[in-house]
Amino acid sequence: MTEIASPYISNPRIMVLRVQPGTPPFRIMEIDGEVVGEAKAIIDVLTTAAAYGITVHDLDDPEVVRWVGGDKLTWTLH
């Protein structure tokens, strides 16, 4: 019997959702499935993660952070 070929979906502790309208625009941030605040820049993601005891070494690692509706450089509405 062979394994079923299916894509692997990681379940990172940190999720940064799509950009929301505001002055300035922001992204909602979740840790372990709970909304923990707003991020207006990359530093906010790192600071919030550290406050929850998470050290982020690579913001591009899908095992660590999932970026929804853009990547780590997406902070404005299009």
C-alpha positions in Angstrom: 0.0 0.0 0.0 1.3 3.5 -0.8 0.8 6.7 0.9 -1.8 9.2 -0.3 -0.2 12.0 -2.2 -1.5 15.2 -0.5 0.0 18.6 0.1 1.5 19.1 3.6 -0.2 22.0 5.4 1.9 23.3 8.3 0.2 24.5 11.5 2.4 27.4 12.7 1.8 29.0 16.0 1.8 32.5 14.5 -0.7 33.7 11.9 -0.7 37.2 10.4 -3.9 37.9 8.6 -4.6 40.2 5.5 -4.2 44.0 5.7 -7.2 45.8 7.2 -8.1 49.4 6.5 -7.0 51.9 9.1 -4.7 54.8 9.7 -2.2 53.3 9.4 -3.4 50.0 7.9 -2.8 46.9 10.1 -2.9 43.2 10.1 -4.6 41.1 12.8 -2.2 38.7 14.5 -3.1 35.3 16.0 -1.0 33.0 18.2 -2.1 29.5 18.8 -5.5 30.3 17.2 -6.2 33.3 19.5 -6.3 36.9 18.3 -3.5 38.7 20.2 -3.5 42.1 18.6 -2.7 44.2 15.6 0.6 44.4 13.7 1.5 47.5 11.7 5.0 46.4 10.8 7.3 43.4 11.0 8.7 44.6 14.3 5.2 44.3 15.8 5.1 40.6 14.8 8.4 39.9 16.3 7.7 41.9 19.5 4.3 40.2 20.0 5.8 36.8 19.4 8.5 37.4 21.9 5.9 38.5 24.5 4.3 35.1 24.1 7.7 33.3 24.4 8.2 32.6 20.7 11.5 33.4 19.2 11.3 33.9 15.4 14.5 33.2 13.5 13.0 33.1 10.0 9.9 35.1 9.0 9.8 33.1 5.7 9.5 29.7 7.4 5.9 28.5 7.0 6.4 26.2 10.0 6.8 29.4 12.1 4.6 32.1 10.6 1.7 31.9 8.1 1.1 35.1 6.2 -2.4 35.4 4.9 -3.2 37.9 2.1 0.4 38.8 1.4 3.9 38.3 2.7 6.0 39.9 5.4 6.4 43.0 3.2 2.7 43.5 2.7 1.5 46.3 5.0 -0.7 48.5 2.8 -4.0 47.9 0.9 -3.8 47.7 -2.8 
